[in-house]
């Protein structure tokens, strides 16, 4: 696996603002409540992880049904390279984490860690590096949620993924 570049940290640990330094074109930054913020290119995503294939049909309100074949690494495999700050052995702690995904056009969505975690939803969400047998190196990676009937969580040209937990109040801390 090629060595990812370290990304700058955001101004506040729970901030969903993208890192201050510009993310290179067709790259995405992983940051937030993580031990190792990184920036990855589409080529690095293709070479550094197992590629999974998903044939999907999703219904767009404006364009009707869309049929595509995507390939890329699983989101859960990629985000672990940033080392989210939770104890992997504590399922309740992992289930508090969120993933806020932002696209180059400003489109964004949120997923829960539990959706992609093998102990919970085990959803095969992809960071696609190929769409319909075409590399996405110039366009940027695409978030693909194969189980979604609507394409609203399909984010094109992903520029960043913030990883973090919902803050606990004092009373909730003993339950984590």
N, C-alpha and C positions, 0 to 999 in steps of 0.2 A: 504494500500500500504506500502511495506517495505521502510524504509528510505534509499535513495541512498547515497553513499559515495561522499563526495566532492572531485572533481578532481583538481589538481593544474592548475593554469593559465599558458597559453603559454607565451613566452617572449615578444611578441608584440600583441596588441589587434587584428590586422588583419592577424596574422600569421596563416597559415594552418598546421604548424608543430604540431605533437601530443604533449600533455603535457609531461613534463620532466619525471615524475614518470611513471614506467611501468604500463600498464593496465593489471589487472589479466586475466588469460586465460578465454576465453568464456565470456568476459565482453566488454563493449563499453563505451567510454568516450564522453561526450557532453561538448564542450567548444567553446570558441571564443568570439564573442561580446554578452555575456550573463551575467546575474546577478548571476547565480548559476551553475558553472560547476559541473557536477556530473559523476559518473561512475555507470553503471547498469549491472547486470548479466542477463543471459537469464531467469533464474528463476524469477527474479524481474520483468522482462518484461511480463512474463506469468501471474504473480499474481497481478500486480499493475494496469493493464489496461484491458479494454474489448478486447477480442480476436475476430478478424475478419478472415473469411475464403476466400481464393481466389484459384479457379481452373484455372490454366494457361497453355498455350501452347506458347512456344517461340522457335524461330528457331536459332540454333547455327550453325555457319559457319563450324565448324569441326565435330559436332556430329549429326547434323540434328535436327528435331523437338523434343523438350523435353516437356513431360506432367508431371505436378506436382500439388499437392494440398498443399498450404501453409496456416498456421494460425499464427496470431500474432497481436499485437496492431498496430494501425495506426501510421505512422511516425509523423504526425502533433500532435498527442496527446502526444507522448513521448517527442519530442523536446521542448514542452512548459514547461516541468518541469525545464528546465535550465533557463527559463525566458529570452528569447531573448530581447535585449535592443532596442525595438521599441515601439512606442505607438500603441497598438492594434486598436485604433479608427482611425488611419491614414493609409488608404489603400495604398497610394502611398509609404509611408515609409516601410510598410511590403513588398511590391513588390520588393524592392531593395535587400532583404536578400537572401542569397544563403546557400545551405547545401552541404558541401563537405564530401562525405562518403568514408572511407578507410577500406579495407578488410585486413585480416591477411596475405594474399599472396601478398600484395602490390597493388592489383587491386583497383581502385578508380573511382568515378563518381561524378558529380555535378548535383544537382536539384535546381530549384528556389523555394523560399517560395510560390510564386504565384501558382505553380503547385499543391501544396498540400492544400493551403488555401481554405476554404469553400466559400469565396467570389470571388474566381477566378477559377482555374482549378478543385478544389475539387477532385483531384485524390486520390484513396484509396491505397496509397503506404503503404506497410507493413514493419515492422521489424519482420520477421518471427521467431517464437520460436519453430515451428513444421514444418516438411516437410514430406509429404506422411505418416502421422500418426506417425512419429518418433520425439521425442523431440530433440532439437538442443543444449541441455545444454553443451555437450562436444565439439561440432563443432563450436559453436557460432552462433549468430543471422544472418539472411540473409535479405538483402534489396530486396524487391519484388516490381516491378513496373508492375502491371497487364496489363496496356494498351500498353506496349512495345511489338512489334512483335519480335524484336531481344533481346536476353538475355544479352546484353552488360552492362546494368545498374543493373543487378542482381549481387550484391556484396555479396560474402560468407564470413563468419567469420568476421563480421563487428567489427573493433576495435575502431573506433572513428567517430564522426560526428562534423565537425567544422561548426558553425553557425555564419554568419556575413554578413555585407552589403558591397556592392561595394562602395568605398569611393567617395563622391561627390566633385566636384570641386567647387570653390567659386561661379561661375555663376549658378550652378545647385541647390545650397542650398535653394533658394527661392521657388523652385518648389516642394519640399518634403512635 
